[in-house]
Amino acid sequence: MSGQKLVGSERQEALSQIPQWKEAEGRDAIKRTFQFNDFKEAWAWMNKVADVADKDDHHPEWFNVYNKVDVLLATHTCNGVSDKDIKLAKTMDSFFQN
Amino acid sequence: MSGQKLVGSERQEALSQIPQWKEAEGRDAIKRTFQFNDFKEAWAWMNKVADVADKDDHHPEWFNVYNKVDVLLATHTCNGVSDKDIKLAKTMDSFFQN
């Protein structure tokens, strides 16, 4: 993981691998909303993600209410989206089975 | 827990028990920000809260980034603040040792 800001074709290629993620408005970041059947499912998913995030020392910005989790990913050291965000997005997608 | 909207002196008395919580702007809800030393501490606290919230079937709206957790509590069935929110706020406070 370089943690360097993704730009140009490299960025497009990376984003094409996570088609459910969208560019955030007003900020160089990516976002996705995950919806679960209930809080228990949402929380189980968040726990799995939290474990990976902390091991990789790369943390999401996320908002939860009941069965819904809004996630925003960015890399503050490069002030944009890096390969660390792409990796975490893929991890989140892979843990999401709905 | 009645889940009924707290108003008037009953509300003031209840809020006086949780002085670190403030009224939210533009919405009948209460809010507090919790700051921890790192993500691991924040997450451990959130896990303890999540367990109680799910047992009581009364869930917070919360936003986490790294060591910070912004919480908003309201009771949607009464469209305001009820004793359920006061109870959850006290639980959160009691788990917060910083």
N, CA and C atoms of all chains as a GROMACS GRO file, in nm:
protein
  588
    1MET      N    1   0.084  -0.120   0.000
    1MET     CA    2   0.000   0.000   0.000
    1MET      C    3   0.088   0.126   0.000
    2SER      N    4   0.074   0.205  -0.104
    2SER     CA    5   0.157   0.326  -0.111
    2SER      C    6   0.094   0.442  -0.032
    3GLY      N    7  -0.041   0.444  -0.027
    3GLY     CA    8  -0.108   0.555   0.040
    3GLY      C    9  -0.105   0.683  -0.042
    4GLN      N   10  -0.058   0.672  -0.167
    4GLN     CA   11  -0.052   0.793  -0.251
    4GLN      C   12  -0.184   0.816  -0.323
    5LYS      N   13  -0.213   0.941  -0.343
    5LYS     CA   14  -0.339   0.983  -0.406
    5LYS      C   15  -0.352   0.923  -0.545
    6LEU      N   16  -0.467   0.862  -0.570
    6LEU     CA   17  -0.494   0.806  -0.702
    6LEU      C   18  -0.550   0.914  -0.793
    7VAL      N   19  -0.493   0.925  -0.909
    7VAL     CA   20  -0.542   1.024  -1.007
    7VAL      C   21  -0.546   0.961  -1.145
    8GLY      N   22  -0.615   1.030  -1.236
    8GLY     CA   23  -0.615   0.992  -1.377
    8GLY      C   24  -0.662   0.850  -1.404
    9SER      N   25  -0.598   0.785  -1.497
    9SER     CA   26  -0.643   0.653  -1.542
    9SER      C   27  -0.624   0.548  -1.432
   10GLU      N   28  -0.524   0.567  -1.350
   10GLU     CA   29  -0.501   0.473  -1.240
   10GLU      C   30  -0.620   0.475  -1.144
   11ARG      N   31  -0.670   0.597  -1.121
   11ARG     CA   32  -0.788   0.613  -1.033
   11ARG      C   33  -0.912   0.550  -1.097
   12GLN      N   34  -0.931   0.579  -1.224
   12GLN     CA   35  -1.048   0.524  -1.293
   12GLN      C   36  -1.047   0.372  -1.290
   13GLU      N   37  -0.930   0.315  -1.313
   13GLU     CA   38  -0.917   0.170  -1.314
   13GLU      C   39  -0.950   0.114  -1.176
   14ALA      N   40  -0.898   0.180  -1.073
   14ALA     CA   41  -0.922   0.134  -0.935
   14ALA      C   42  -1.070   0.144  -0.901
   15LEU      N   43  -1.133   0.256  -0.936
   15LEU     CA   44  -1.275   0.274  -0.903
   15LEU      C   45  -1.364   0.176  -0.980
   16SER      N   46  -1.318   0.135  -1.096
   16SER     CA   47  -1.398   0.041  -1.176
   16SER      C   48  -1.406  -0.096  -1.108
   17GLN      N   49  -1.315  -0.119  -1.014
   17GLN     CA   50  -1.317  -0.247  -0.943
   17GLN      C   51  -1.417  -0.246  -0.827
   18ILE      N   52  -1.465  -0.128  -0.791
   18ILE     CA   53  -1.562  -0.116  -0.680
   18ILE      C   54  -1.681  -0.031  -0.729
   19PRO      N   55  -1.758  -0.088  -0.822
   19PRO     CA   56  -1.862  -0.010  -0.891
   19PRO      C   57  -1.973   0.041  -0.801
   20GLN      N   58  -1.989  -0.015  -0.682
   20GLN     CA   59  -2.096   0.032  -0.594
   20GLN      C   60  -2.053   0.155  -0.513
   21TRP      N   61  -1.930   0.193  -0.524
   21TRP     CA   62  -1.880   0.311  -0.453
   21TRP      C   63  -1.887   0.431  -0.546
   22LYS      N   64  -1.925   0.544  -0.488
   22LYS     CA   65  -1.937   0.668  -0.566
   22LYS      C   66  -1.842   0.773  -0.511
   23GLU      N   67  -1.807   0.868  -0.596
   23GLU     CA   68  -1.727   0.981  -0.550
   23GLU      C   69  -1.814   1.066  -0.455
   24ALA      N   70  -1.756   1.108  -0.343
   24ALA     CA   71  -1.827   1.195  -0.249
   24ALA      C   72  -1.837   1.335  -0.308
   25GLU      N   73  -1.938   1.408  -0.262
   25GLU     CA   74  -1.952   1.546  -0.309
   25GLU      C   75  -1.866   1.639  -0.222
   26GLY      N   76  -1.802   1.733  -0.284
   26GLY     CA   77  -1.730   1.837  -0.210
   26GLY      C   78  -1.606   1.790  -0.136
   27ARG      N   79  -1.559   1.672  -0.173
   27ARG     CA   80  -1.443   1.619  -0.101
   27ARG      C   81  -1.385   1.504  -0.181
   28ASP      N   82  -1.254   1.491  -0.182
   28ASP     CA   83  -1.192   1.381  -0.254
   28ASP      C   84  -1.198   1.256  -0.168
   29ALA      N   85  -1.306   1.182  -0.187
   29ALA     CA   86  -1.332   1.063  -0.104
   29ALA      C   87  -1.433   0.977  -0.180
   30ILE      N   88  -1.450   0.854  -0.135
   30ILE     CA   89  -1.551   0.766  -0.195
   30ILE      C   90  -1.649   0.724  -0.086
   31LYS      N   91  -1.771   0.692  -0.130
   31LYS     CA   92  -1.875   0.661  -0.032
   31LYS      C   93  -1.965   0.546  -0.080
   32ARG      N   94  -2.020   0.479   0.017
   32ARG     CA   95  -2.120   0.377  -0.012
   32ARG      C   96  -2.209   0.359   0.111
   33THR      N   97  -2.337   0.330   0.088
   33THR     CA   98  -2.428   0.298   0.197
   33THR      C   99  -2.456   0.148   0.196
   34PHE      N  100  -2.443   0.087   0.311
   34PHE     CA  101  -2.471  -0.056   0.326
   34PHE      C  102  -2.599  -0.071   0.410
   35GLN      N  103  -2.688  -0.154   0.361
   35GLN     CA  104  -2.815  -0.175   0.432
   35GLN      C  105  -2.827  -0.323   0.471
   36PHE      N  106  -2.864  -0.348   0.594
   36PHE     CA  107  -2.873  -0.484   0.645
   36PHE      C  108  -3.016  -0.513   0.689
   37ASN      N  109  -3.039  -0.636   0.735
   37ASN     CA  110  -3.174  -0.669   0.780
   37ASN      C  111  -3.208  -0.607   0.915
   38ASP      N  112  -3.109  -0.594   0.999
   38ASP     CA  113  -3.133  -0.535   1.131
   38ASP      C  114  -3.001  -0.486   1.189
   39PHE      N  115  -3.009  -0.433   1.311
   39PHE     CA  116  -2.890  -0.379   1.376
   39PHE      C  117  -2.785  -0.487   1.400
   40LYS      N  118  -2.830  -0.603   1.441
   40LYS     CA  119  -2.736  -0.711   1.472
   40LYS      C  120  -2.648  -0.743   1.351
   41GLU      N  121  -2.710  -0.753   1.236
   41GLU     CA  122  -2.634  -0.782   1.113
   41GLU      C  123  -2.539  -0.668   1.078
   42ALA      N  124  -2.591  -0.546   1.090
   42ALA     CA  125  -2.507  -0.430   1.060
   42ALA      C  126  -2.386  -0.429   1.152
   43TRP      N  127  -2.412  -0.455   1.280
   43TRP     CA  128  -2.304  -0.447   1.377
   43TRP      C  129  -2.202  -0.559   1.357
   44ALA      N  130  -2.247  -0.677   1.323
   44ALA     CA  131  -2.155  -0.789   1.297
   44ALA      C  132  -2.062  -0.753   1.182
   45TRP      N  133  -2.118  -0.691   1.080
   45TRP     CA  134  -2.037  -0.648   0.964
   45TRP      C  135  -1.939  -0.538   1.008
   46MET      N  136  -1.985  -0.443   1.083
   46MET     CA  137  -1.897  -0.335   1.128
   46MET      C  138  -1.782  -0.390   1.213
   47ASN      N  139  -1.812  -0.488   1.294
   47ASN     CA  140  -1.706  -0.547   1.376
   47ASN      C  141  -1.598  -0.613   1.291
   48LYS      N  142  -1.641  -0.682   1.187
   48LYS     CA  143  -1.542  -0.748   1.099
   48LYS      C  144  -1.457  -0.643   1.029
   49VAL      N  145  -1.523  -0.538   0.983
   49VAL     CA  146  -1.452  -0.429   0.914
   49VAL      C  147  -1.356  -0.358   1.012
   50ALA      N  148  -1.405  -0.332   1.134
   50ALA     CA  149  -1.324  -0.260   1.233
   50ALA      C  150  -1.195  -0.335   1.263
   51ASP      N  151  -1.204  -0.465   1.266
   51ASP     CA  152  -1.086  -0.547   1.295
   51ASP      C  153  -0.979  -0.529   1.186
   52VAL      N  154  -1.022  -0.537   1.062
   52VAL     CA  155  -0.929  -0.519   0.950
   52VAL      C  156  -0.876  -0.376   0.947
   53ALA      N  157  -0.966  -0.280   0.966
   53ALA     CA  158  -0.927  -0.138   0.962
   53ALA      C  159  -0.819  -0.108   1.065
   54ASP      N  160  -0.838  -0.163   1.183
   54ASP     CA  161  -0.740  -0.133   1.287
   54ASP      C  162  -0.607  -0.204   1.261
   55LYS      N  163  -0.613  -0.326   1.211
   55LYS     CA  164  -0.488  -0.398   1.176
   55LYS      C  165  -0.411  -0.322   1.069
   56ASP      N  166  -0.483  -0.269   0.972
   56ASP     CA  167  -0.418  -0.196   0.862
   56ASP      C  168  -0.393  -0.049   0.898
   57ASP      N  169  -0.438  -0.009   1.015
   57ASP     CA  170  -0.427   0.132   1.058
   57ASP      C  171  -0.482   0.227   0.951
   58HIS      N  172  -0.595   0.190   0.896
   58HIS     CA  173  -0.663   0.277   0.800
   58HIS      C  174  -0.812   0.269   0.829
   59HIS      N  175  -0.868   0.380   0.878
   59HIS     CA  176  -1.001   0.375   0.938
   59HIS      C  177  -1.106   0.446   0.855
   60PRO      N  178  -1.226   0.392   0.854
   60PRO     CA  179  -1.335   0.458   0.778
   60PRO      C  180  -1.397   0.572   0.858
   61GLU      N  181  -1.468   0.658   0.788
   61GLU     CA  182  -1.562   0.750   0.853
   61GLU      C  183  -1.697   0.684   0.828
   62TRP      N  184  -1.768   0.652   0.934
   62TRP     CA  185  -1.894   0.582   0.912
   62TRP      C  186  -2.001   0.622   1.012
   63PHE      N  187  -2.123   0.621   0.958
   63PHE     CA  188  -2.240   0.662   1.035
   63PHE      C  189  -2.337   0.544   1.037
   64ASN      N  190  -2.381   0.508   1.155
   64ASN     CA  191  -2.475   0.396   1.166
   64ASN      C  192  -2.602   0.440   1.236
   65VAL      N  193  -2.713   0.400   1.181
   65VAL     CA  194  -2.839   0.404   1.255
   65VAL      C  195  -2.915   0.276   1.220
   66TYR      N  196  -2.944   0.200   1.325
   66TYR     CA  197  -3.010   0.070   1.314
   66TYR      C  198  -2.945  -0.020   1.208
   67ASN      N  199  -3.012  -0.042   1.094
   67ASN     CA  200  -2.961  -0.140   0.995
   67ASN      C  201  -2.883  -0.076   0.882
   68LYS      N  202  -2.851   0.051   0.894
   68LYS     CA  203  -2.789   0.124   0.784
   68LYS      C  204  -2.652   0.177   0.825
   69VAL      N  205  -2.556   0.167   0.733
   69VAL     CA  206  -2.422   0.221   0.758
   69VAL      C  207  -2.378   0.301   0.636
   70ASP      N  208  -2.358   0.430   0.656
   70ASP     CA  209  -2.302   0.517   0.551
   70ASP      C  210  -2.152   0.524   0.572
   71VAL      N  211  -2.078   0.491   0.468
   71VAL     CA  212  -1.932   0.490   0.480
   71VAL      C  213  -1.870   0.593   0.387
   72LEU      N  214  -1.767   0.661   0.436
   72LEU     CA  215  -1.687   0.750   0.354
   72LEU      C  216  -1.540   0.713   0.376
   73LEU      N  217  -1.470   0.694   0.265
   73LEU     CA  218  -1.328   0.656   0.273
   73LEU      C  219  -1.240   0.759   0.206
   74ALA      N  220  -1.135   0.798   0.276
   74ALA     CA  221  -1.033   0.888   0.221
   74ALA      C  222  -0.905   0.865   0.300
   75THR      N  223  -0.796   0.910   0.242
   75THR     CA  224  -0.666   0.893   0.309
   75THR      C  225  -0.616   1.031   0.347
   76HIS      N  226  -0.615   1.061   0.478
   76HIS     CA  227  -0.588   1.200   0.516
   76HIS      C  228  -0.444   1.242   0.486
   77THR      N  229  -0.352   1.145   0.486
   77THR     CA  230  -0.212   1.182   0.460
   77THR      C  231  -0.189   1.230   0.317
   78CYS      N  232  -0.276   1.186   0.225
   78CYS     CA  233  -0.260   1.234   0.086
   78CYS      C  234  -0.374   1.327   0.047
   79ASN      N  235  -0.467   1.349   0.143
   79ASN     CA  236  -0.582   1.436   0.118
   79ASN      C  237  -0.662   1.393  -0.006
   80GLY      N  238  -0.682   1.264  -0.018
   80GLY     CA  239  -0.757   1.213  -0.132
   80GLY      C  240  -0.780   1.064  -0.119
   81VAL      N  241  -0.807   1.000  -0.231
   81VAL     CA  242  -0.833   0.856  -0.234
   81VAL      C  243  -0.705   0.783  -0.275
   82SER      N  244  -0.665   0.686  -0.194
   82SER     CA  245  -0.544   0.608  -0.224
   82SER      C  246  -0.577   0.460  -0.236
   83ASP      N  247  -0.475   0.381  -0.264
   83ASP     CA  248  -0.495   0.236  -0.273
   83ASP      C  249  -0.542   0.179  -0.139
   84LYS      N  250  -0.512   0.248  -0.029
   84LYS     CA  251  -0.562   0.202   0.102
   84LYS      C  252  -0.714   0.206   0.108
   85ASP      N  253  -0.772   0.308   0.044
   85ASP     CA  254  -0.919   0.318   0.042
   85ASP      C  255  -0.981   0.211  -0.048
   86ILE      N  256  -0.916   0.188  -0.160
   86ILE     CA  257  -0.966   0.084  -0.252
   86ILE      C  258  -0.963  -0.051  -0.181
   87LYS      N  259  -0.855  -0.077  -0.110
   87LYS     CA  260  -0.843  -0.206  -0.039
   87LYS      C  261  -0.951  -0.219   0.068
   88LEU      N  262  -0.973  -0.111   0.145
   88LEU     CA  263  -1.074  -0.118   0.251
   88LEU      C  264  -1.215  -0.130   0.191
   89ALA      N  265  -1.238  -0.061   0.081
   89ALA     CA  266  -1.368  -0.072   0.012
   89ALA      C  267  -1.392  -0.216  -0.032
   90LYS      N  268  -1.290  -0.278  -0.087
   90LYS     CA  269  -1.304  -0.418  -0.132
   90LYS      C  270  -1.330  -0.511  -0.013
   91THR      N  271  -1.263  -0.484   0.097
   91THR     CA  272  -1.285  -0.564   0.219
   91THR      C  273  -1.430  -0.550   0.265
   92MET      N  274  -1.480  -0.427   0.267
   92MET     CA  275  -1.618  -0.403   0.309
   92MET      C  276  -1.716  -0.475   0.216
   93ASP      N  277  -1.691  -0.464   0.087
   93ASP     CA  278  -1.777  -0.532  -0.012
   93ASP      C  279  -1.777  -0.683   0.010
   94SER      N  280  -1.658  -0.736   0.036
   94SER     CA  281  -1.646  -0.883   0.048
   94SER      C  282  -1.718  -0.934   0.173
   95PHE      N  283  -1.724  -0.850   0.278
   95PHE     CA  284  -1.792  -0.891   0.402
   95PHE      C  285  -1.944  -0.870   0.391
   96PHE      N  286  -1.984  -0.800   0.288
   96PHE     CA  287  -2.126  -0.767   0.272
   96PHE      C  288  -2.192  -0.871   0.182
   97GLN      N  289  -2.280  -0.950   0.235
   97GLN     CA  290  -2.335  -1.061   0.158
   97GLN      C  291  -2.478  -1.039   0.114
   98ASN      N  292  -2.537  -0.924   0.151
   98ASN     CA  293  -2.680  -0.903   0.115
   98ASN      C  294  -2.696  -0.879  -0.034
   99MET      N  295  -3.960   0.162   3.096
   99MET     CA  296  -3.942   0.263   2.992
   99MET      C  297  -4.074   0.289   2.921
  100SER      N  298  -4.121   0.411   2.926
  100SER     CA  299  -4.249   0.442   2.862
  100SER      C  300  -4.230   0.474   2.714
  101GLY      N  301  -4.114   0.532   2.680
  101GLY     CA  302  -4.091   0.572   2.541
  101GLY      C  303  -4.168   0.697   2.502
  102GLN      N  304  -4.231   0.762   2.603
  102GLN     CA  305  -4.309   0.882   2.572
  102GLN      C  306  -4.221   1.007   2.574
  103LYS      N  307  -4.256   1.098   2.488
  103LYS     CA  308  -4.180   1.221   2.472
  103LYS      C  309  -4.171   1.298   2.604
  104LEU      N  310  -4.048   1.336   2.638
  104LEU     CA  311  -4.027   1.414   2.760
  104LEU      C  312  -4.047   1.562   2.729
  105VAL      N  313  -4.129   1.627   2.810
  105VAL     CA  314  -4.152   1.770   2.791
  105VAL      C  315  -4.150   1.841   2.927
  106GLY      N  316  -4.140   1.973   2.921
  106GLY     CA  317  -4.154   2.055   3.041
  106GLY      C  318  -4.054   2.023   3.150
  107SER      N  319  -4.100   2.027   3.272
  107SER     CA  320  -4.011   2.012   3.387
  107SER      C  321  -3.956   1.870   3.396
  108GLU      N  322  -4.035   1.775   3.350
  108GLU     CA  323  -3.989   1.636   3.352
  108GLU      C  324  -3.866   1.622   3.261
  109ARG      N  325  -3.872   1.689   3.146
  109ARG     CA  326  -3.759   1.687   3.053
  109ARG      C  327  -3.637   1.756   3.115
  110GLN      N  328  -3.659   1.872   3.172
  110GLN     CA  329  -3.548   1.946   3.232
  110GLN      C  330  -3.481   1.864   3.342
  111GLU      N  331  -3.562   1.800   3.421
  111GLU     CA  332  -3.508   1.720   3.531
  111GLU      C  333  -3.425   1.604   3.475
  112ALA      N  334  -3.477   1.540   3.370
  112ALA     CA  335  -3.406   1.427   3.309
  112ALA      C  336  -3.274   1.473   3.248
  113LEU      N  337  -3.276   1.585   3.176
  113LEU     CA  338  -3.154   1.634   3.110
  113LEU      C  339  -3.051   1.680   3.213
  114SER      N  340  -3.096   1.724   3.327
  114SER     CA  341  -3.001   1.768   3.430
  114SER      C  342  -2.918   1.652   3.483
  115GLN      N  343  -2.967   1.530   3.460
  115GLN     CA  344  -2.893   1.411   3.504
  115GLN      C  345  -2.782   1.373   3.408
  116ILE      N  346  -2.786   1.430   3.288
  116ILE     CA  347  -2.683   1.400   3.186
  116ILE      C  348  -2.629   1.533   3.131
  117PRO      N  349  -2.555   1.606   3.216
  117PRO     CA  350  -2.515   1.742   3.180
  117PRO      C  351  -2.423   1.753   3.060
  118GLN      N  352  -2.359   1.645   3.021
  118GLN     CA  353  -2.268   1.654   2.906
  118GLN      C  354  -2.342   1.640   2.773
  119TRP      N  355  -2.470   1.612   2.780
  119TRP     CA  356  -2.551   1.601   2.658
  119TRP      C  357  -2.619   1.734   2.630
  120LYS      N  358  -2.624   1.768   2.502
  120LYS     CA  359  -2.686   1.894   2.462
  120LYS      C  360  -2.804   1.866   2.369
  121GLU      N  361  -2.895   1.961   2.362
  121GLU     CA  362  -3.005   1.950   2.266
  121GLU      C  363  -2.949   1.963   2.125
  122ALA      N  364  -2.993   1.877   2.034
  122ALA     CA  365  -2.950   1.886   1.895
  122ALA      C  366  -3.017   2.007   1.829
  123GLU      N  367  -2.952   2.058   1.725
  123GLU     CA  368  -3.012   2.170   1.651
  123GLU      C  369  -3.109   2.115   1.545
  124GLY      N  370  -3.223   2.180   1.531
  124GLY     CA  371  -3.315   2.148   1.423
  124GLY      C  372  -3.386   2.015   1.436
  125ARG      N  373  -3.377   1.958   1.556
  125ARG     CA  374  -3.440   1.827   1.573
  125ARG      C  375  -3.458   1.799   1.721
  126ASP      N  376  -3.566   1.735   1.758
  126ASP     CA  377  -3.587   1.702   1.898
  126ASP      C  378  -3.506   1.578   1.932
  127ALA      N  379  -3.382   1.601   1.975
  127ALA     CA  380  -3.288   1.493   2.003
  127ALA      C  381  -3.179   1.548   2.094
  128ILE      N  382  -3.101   1.458   2.151
  128ILE     CA  383  -2.986   1.501   2.232
  128ILE      C  384  -2.859   1.445   2.170
  129LYS      N  385  -2.748   1.515   2.194
  129LYS     CA  386  -2.623   1.473   2.130
  129LYS      C  387  -2.505   1.489   2.226
  130ARG      N  388  -2.404   1.409   2.200
  130ARG     CA  389  -2.278   1.422   2.273
  130ARG      C  390  -2.167   1.363   2.187
  131THR      N  391  -2.047   1.423   2.195
  131THR     CA  392  -1.930   1.368   2.128
  131THR      C  393  -1.840   1.303   2.231
  132PHE      N  394  -1.798   1.182   2.202
  132PHE     CA  395  -1.706   1.109   2.289
  132PHE      C  396  -1.571   1.098   2.219
  133GLN      N  397  -1.466   1.131   2.292
  133GLN     CA  398  -1.332   1.125   2.233
  133GLN      C  399  -1.247   1.026   2.313
  134PHE      N  400  -1.177   0.939   2.240
  134PHE     CA  401  -1.096   0.836   2.304
  134PHE      C  402  -0.948   0.853   2.266
  135ASN      N  403  -0.864   0.767   2.319
  135ASN     CA  404  -0.722   0.777   2.287
  135ASN      C  405  -0.692   0.727   2.145
  136ASP      N  406  -0.766   0.628   2.104
  136ASP     CA  407  -0.743   0.572   1.969
  136ASP      C  408  -0.867   0.496   1.924
  137PHE      N  409  -0.858   0.439   1.805
  137PHE     CA  410  -0.972   0.366   1.749
  137PHE      C  411  -1.009   0.246   1.836
  138LYS      N  412  -0.907   0.175   1.883
  138LYS     CA  413  -0.934   0.054   1.961
  138LYS      C  414  -1.021   0.086   2.083
  139GLU      N  415  -0.988   0.193   2.151
  139GLU     CA  416  -1.068   0.233   2.269
  139GLU      C  417  -1.208   0.277   2.229
  140ALA      N  418  -1.216   0.353   2.121
  140ALA     CA  419  -1.348   0.398   2.073
  140ALA      C  420  -1.434   0.277   2.039
  141TRP      N  421  -1.372   0.182   1.970
  141TRP     CA  422  -1.448   0.067   1.924
  141TRP      C  423  -1.492  -0.023   2.039
  142ALA      N  424  -1.406  -0.038   2.138
  142ALA     CA  425  -1.441  -0.119   2.255
  142ALA      C  426  -1.564  -0.059   2.325
  143TRP      N  427  -1.563   0.073   2.334
  143TRP     CA  428  -1.678   0.143   2.395
  143TRP      C  429  -1.804   0.124   2.309
  144MET      N  430  -1.790   0.140   2.180
  144MET     CA  431  -1.906   0.124   2.092
  144MET      C  432  -1.963  -0.018   2.101
  145ASN      N  433  -1.876  -0.115   2.113
  145ASN     CA  434  -1.924  -0.252   2.125
  145ASN      C  435  -2.005  -0.274   2.252
  146LYS      N  436  -1.959  -0.216   2.360
  146LYS     CA  437  -2.034  -0.230   2.486
  146LYS      C  438  -2.170  -0.162   2.474
  147VAL      N  439  -2.170  -0.044   2.413
  147VAL     CA  440  -2.296   0.029   2.395
  147VAL      C  441  -2.389  -0.047   2.301
  148ALA      N  442  -2.333  -0.100   2.193
  148ALA     CA  443  -2.414  -0.172   2.093
  148ALA      C  444  -2.487  -0.289   2.156
  149ASP      N  445  -2.419  -0.356   2.246
  149ASP     CA  446  -2.479  -0.472   2.312
  149ASP      C  447  -2.602  -0.432   2.393
  150VAL      N  448  -2.588  -0.326   2.470
  150VAL     CA  449  -2.701  -0.277   2.550
  150VAL      C  450  -2.812  -0.224   2.459
  151ALA      N  451  -2.773  -0.148   2.359
  151ALA     CA  452  -2.872  -0.089   2.267
  151ALA      C  453  -2.956  -0.198   2.202
  152ASP      N  454  -2.890  -0.304   2.160
  152ASP     CA  455  -2.966  -0.408   2.090
  152ASP      C  456  -3.055  -0.486   2.188
  153LYS      N  457  -3.004  -0.508   2.308
  153LYS     CA  458  -3.087  -0.578   2.410
  153LYS      C  459  -3.212  -0.495   2.441
  154ASP      N  460  -3.194  -0.363   2.451
  154ASP     CA  461  -3.307  -0.274   2.484
  154ASP      C  462  -3.388  -0.236   2.360
  155ASP      N  463  -3.342  -0.281   2.243
  155ASP     CA  464  -3.406  -0.244   2.115
  155ASP      C  465  -3.424  -0.093   2.104
  156HIS      N  466  -3.321  -0.020   2.143
  156HIS     CA  467  -3.322   0.126   2.128
  156HIS      C  468  -3.182   0.167   2.083
  157HIS      N  469  -3.173   0.214   1.958
  157HIS     CA  470  -3.043   0.228   1.892
  157HIS      C  471  -3.003   0.373   1.873
  158PRO      N  472  -2.874   0.400   1.888
  158PRO     CA  473  -2.826   0.537   1.866
  158PRO      C  474  -2.807   0.566   1.717
  159GLU      N  475  -2.798   0.693   1.684
  159GLU     CA  476  -2.743   0.736   1.556
  159GLU      C  477  -2.602   0.780   1.590
  160TRP      N  478  -2.505   0.720   1.530
  160TRP     CA  479  -2.368   0.757   1.567
  160TRP      C  480  -2.274   0.753   1.450
  161PHE      N  481  -2.178   0.846   1.460
  161PHE     CA  482  -2.078   0.864   1.356
  161PHE      C  483  -1.941   0.844   1.420
  162ASN      N  484  -1.862   0.759   1.361
  162ASN     CA  485  -1.727   0.735   1.413
  162ASN      C  486  -1.621   0.764   1.308
  163VAL      N  487  -1.519   0.834   1.350
  163VAL     CA  488  -1.396   0.838   1.271
  163VAL      C  489  -1.279   0.831   1.370
  164TYR      N  490  -1.200   0.730   1.351
  164TYR     CA  491  -1.084   0.699   1.436
  164TYR      C  492  -1.123   0.699   1.586
  165ASN      N  493  -1.080   0.802   1.661
  165ASN     CA  494  -1.100   0.798   1.807
  165ASN      C  495  -1.221   0.880   1.854
  166LYS      N  496  -1.304   0.922   1.759
  166LYS     CA  497  -1.414   1.013   1.791
  166LYS      C  498  -1.548   0.949   1.756
  167VAL      N  499  -1.646   0.967   1.844
  167VAL     CA  500  -1.781   0.916   1.817
  167VAL      C  501  -1.882   1.027   1.848
  168ASP      N  502  -1.953   1.070   1.745
  168ASP     CA  503  -2.061   1.167   1.763
  168ASP      C  504  -2.191   1.089   1.777
  169VAL      N  505  -2.264   1.114   1.884
  169VAL     CA  506  -2.387   1.038   1.909
  169VAL      C  507  -2.507   1.131   1.909
  170LEU      N  508  -2.615   1.085   1.850
  170LEU     CA  509  -2.743   1.155   1.857
  170LEU      C  510  -2.849   1.055   1.902
  171LEU      N  511  -2.925   1.094   2.002
  171LEU     CA  512  -3.029   1.004   2.054
  171LEU      C  513  -3.167   1.068   2.042
  172ALA      N  514  -3.259   0.989   1.990
  172ALA     CA  515  -3.399   1.030   1.982
  172ALA      C  516  -3.484   0.903   1.976
  173THR      N  517  -3.611   0.919   2.004
  173THR     CA  518  -3.702   0.805   2.000
  173THR      C  519  -3.800   0.827   1.886
  174HIS      N  520  -3.785   0.746   1.779
  174HIS     CA  521  -3.863   0.778   1.659
  174HIS      C  522  -4.012   0.757   1.680
  175THR      N  523  -4.048   0.665   1.770
  175THR     CA  524  -4.191   0.640   1.790
  175THR      C  525  -4.263   0.760   1.853
  176CYS      N  526  -4.188   0.844   1.926
  176CYS     CA  527  -4.254   0.962   1.985
  176CYS      C  528  -4.205   1.090   1.917
  177ASN      N  529  -4.115   1.072   1.819
  177ASN     CA  530  -4.059   1.188   1.748
  177ASN      C  531  -3.998   1.291   1.842
  178GLY      N  532  -3.923   1.241   1.940
  178GLY     CA  533  -3.860   1.332   2.036
  178GLY      C  534  -3.770   1.255   2.131
  179VAL      N  535  -3.744   1.316   2.245
  179VAL     CA  536  -3.657   1.255   2.346
  179VAL      C  537  -3.744   1.188   2.453
  180SER      N  538  -3.717   1.062   2.480
  180SER     CA  539  -3.794   0.989   2.582
  180SER      C  540  -3.701   0.936   2.690
  181ASP      N  541  -3.761   0.870   2.787
  181ASP     CA  542  -3.679   0.808   2.893
  181ASP      C  543  -3.584   0.703   2.837
  182LYS      N  544  -3.617   0.646   2.722
  182LYS     CA  545  -3.525   0.549   2.660
  182LYS      C  546  -3.393   0.614   2.622
  183ASP      N  547  -3.403   0.739   2.575
  183ASP     CA  548  -3.281   0.812   2.537
  183ASP      C  549  -3.199   0.849   2.660
  184ILE      N  550  -3.269   0.889   2.765
  184ILE     CA  551  -3.199   0.925   2.890
  184ILE      C  552  -3.125   0.803   2.942
  185LYS      N  553  -3.191   0.689   2.938
  185LYS     CA  554  -3.129   0.565   2.988
  185LYS      C  555  -3.006   0.530   2.905
  186LEU      N  556  -3.019   0.538   2.771
  186LEU     CA  557  -2.906   0.504   2.685
  186LEU      C  558  -2.791   0.603   2.704
  187ALA      N  559  -2.825   0.729   2.718
  187ALA     CA  560  -2.722   0.831   2.742
  187ALA      C  561  -2.646   0.800   2.872
  188LYS      N  562  -2.718   0.762   2.976
  188LYS     CA  563  -2.652   0.729   3.103
  188LYS      C  564  -2.563   0.606   3.088
  189THR      N  565  -2.611   0.509   3.010
  189THR     CA  566  -2.529   0.389   2.984
  189THR      C  567  -2.400   0.428   2.914
  190MET      N  568  -2.412   0.512   2.810
  190MET     CA  569  -2.293   0.556   2.737
  190MET      C  570  -2.197   0.630   2.830
  191ASP      N  571  -2.250   0.719   2.911
  191ASP     CA  572  -2.166   0.794   3.004
  191ASP      C  573  -2.094   0.700   3.101
  192SER      N  574  -2.168   0.600   3.149
  192SER     CA  575  -2.108   0.512   3.250
  192SER      C  576  -1.996   0.425   3.189
  193PHE      N  577  -2.007   0.396   3.059
  193PHE     CA  578  -1.903   0.315   2.993
  193PHE      C  579  -1.782   0.402   2.953
  194PHE      N  580  -1.802   0.531   2.960
  194PHE     CA  581  -1.696   0.623   2.915
  194PHE      C  582  -1.613   0.664   3.036
  195GLN      N  583  -1.490   0.623   3.040
  195GLN     CA  584  -1.409   0.647   3.160
  195GLN      C  585  -1.304   0.754   3.142
  196ASN      N  586  -1.295   0.812   3.021
  196ASN     CA  587  -1.189   0.913   2.997
  196ASN      C  588  -1.219   1.043   3.072
   0.00000   0.00000   0.00000
